[in-house]
């Protein structure tokens, strides 16, 4: 395996693999520590016909069929789609809301605990619990996205000039051929409806954070309505069982079609088909329904948290949308005048100022790119840089796992986790779980150093930091 540094930038690596070139964005230390399996997996992915580009972000780690941290690109007319390169949690992504509260308003640990308890009243923690939005019609949600929500769940709909719910998002609605929904099972409809407005388990979370503005980008932060000490809410969740079921059903159907066409790679689990194939179109349409579900799900989670904040701080508490984005999906984009079909699995789109793909409110500055850290560490709000074009404007989606869940439980002590969360101090990061042992596999020791990840992104010229988000409380669901 040969690697070089285009433009002599030590953060950008071009790796020559038997099946093609892989572009890796990471500082030298992170690059040197990459598992050989990530390169073997890339070589399998590069065997898919017609692939034009493949890149890894610094948080890359081994997944099923494709690494988390992958950007893979085909032509928009003659390309392929791969459920393996989208991932099982279709539309999984991030959302941040800004409040009118300051860090000093939450300085007491007792108050943070009260707030977390209030959130649990509105936001189910057990993945088997029903969400509190059973009056919503799921067929409307998966068809219309955020536009399916009645006014009572869109608080700023009554003040259109101040409204951010439908405008400060990567996409408010994904249109598709709704006839594909006729083939969705009754069980999937039932489960999807129950889970609307729920976090799920694993690495999904909601977090209460305090902002620290980066001096170099203070003008951007101010344009976005951010200030030092401001309390923000970060949400990480996806399409729950709706997207999971689509992935589970699509993979075997696609692989069967691949066999009939004589297609395949060295990895028999890697599913893909030409975009023109009926089975591929079926998957793409269902995928877009899951993107609608995921965006609405994060909105409803944030709405539930808003209700809890207002219970504690009164009706004067505000919580407007900063941004909502995805990091598991595939869709059409334009590179200049050419249509391309871009897959991102554990990768975040970060467009720079002036790029026409920005939502209108962010055209002049570039949109917020929301990057979570591990539990107990800082998260980041970034903005894309022009140099990101080389990687199709993809950056990291988080810290990235350094070890498996089983290895974390075996190697990390609860006391180490507690120390990371500053338990017993005035700066304790309050967690809703009664026992840290129950979420030990999500401890910061399970993840890479997020500061190194961010340094790699900035060093590669892909994006820059607008704000650091310091955790005050974390809300985790259970599987």
WOWO-V76079 format. One record per pair of residues at least 24 apart in sequence whose C-alpha atoms are under 6 Angstrom apart, sorted by the first residue. I is the first residue (numbers start at 1). J is the second residue. Records with the same first field share a line. If there is no record, write none. Layout:
I = J / J
This chain:
11 = 460
19 = 43 / 46 / 47
22 = 54 / 55
23 = 55
24 = 55 / 56
25 = 57 / 58
26 = 58 / 456
27 = 456
38 = 62
44 = 266
47 = 265
57 = 395 / 396
58 = 453
59 = 399 / 400
65 = 270
68 = 345 / 346
69 = 345 / 346 / 347
70 = 344 / 345
71 = 343 / 344
72 = 342 / 343
73 = 341 / 342
74 = 340 / 341
75 = 340 / 341
76 = 339 / 340 / 341
79 = 274 / 275
80 = 273 / 274 / 275
81 = 272 / 273 / 275
82 = 271 / 272
84 = 270 / 271
85 = 345
86 = 328 / 329 / 345
88 = 244 / 247
89 = 243 / 244
90 = 243 / 328
91 = 238 / 291 / 294 / 326 / 328 / 329
92 = 237 / 238 / 326 / 327 / 328
93 = 236 / 237 / 325 / 326 / 327
94 = 235 / 236 / 324 / 325
95 = 234 / 235 / 323 / 324
96 = 233 / 234 / 322 / 323
97 = 232 / 233 / 319 / 320 / 321 / 322
98 = 232 / 319 / 320
99 = 231 / 232 / 318 / 319
100 = 318
101 = 230 / 231
102 = 229 / 230 / 231
103 = 210 / 229 / 231
118 = 308
119 = 305 / 308
122 = 304
125 = 477
126 = 477 / 478
127 = 200 / 478 / 479
130 = 194 / 195
131 = 194 / 195 / 196 / 197 / 198
138 = 193
142 = 289 / 292 / 293
144 = 173
145 = 173 / 292
146 = 172 / 296
164 = 321
165 = 321
168 = 323
169 = 323 / 324
170 = 324 / 325
174 = 288
176 = 285
192 = 241 / 242
196 = 297
197 = 297 / 300 / 301
199 = 237
200 = 477
201 = 477 / 478 / 479
204 = 236 / 237
205 = 235 / 236 / 475 / 476
206 = 234 / 235 / 475
207 = 233 / 234 / 473 / 474 / 475
208 = 233 / 472 / 473
209 = 469 / 470 / 471 / 472
210 = 469 / 470
211 = 468 / 469
212 = 467 / 468
213 = 467
214 = 466 / 467
217 = 466
238 = 294
239 = 290 / 293 / 294
243 = 290
346 = 397
347 = 394 / 395 / 396 / 397
348 = 394 / 395 / 396 / 397
349 = 393 / 394
350 = 384 / 393
351 = 384 / 393
352 = 384 / 385 / 386
371 = 397 / 398
372 = 398
373 = 398 / 399 / 450
374 = 444
375 = 444
376 = 421
378 = 469 / 470
379 = 469
380 = 467 / 468 / 469
381 = 466 / 467
382 = 464 / 465 / 466
383 = 463 / 464
384 = 463
385 = 462 / 463
387 = 461 / 462
388 = 462
399 = 448 / 450
400 = 447 / 448
401 = 446 / 447 / 448
402 = 446 / 447 / 448
403 = 446
405 = 441
408 = 441 / 446
409 = 441
417 = 443
429 = 472 / 473
430 = 473
431 = 473 / 474 / 475
432 = 475
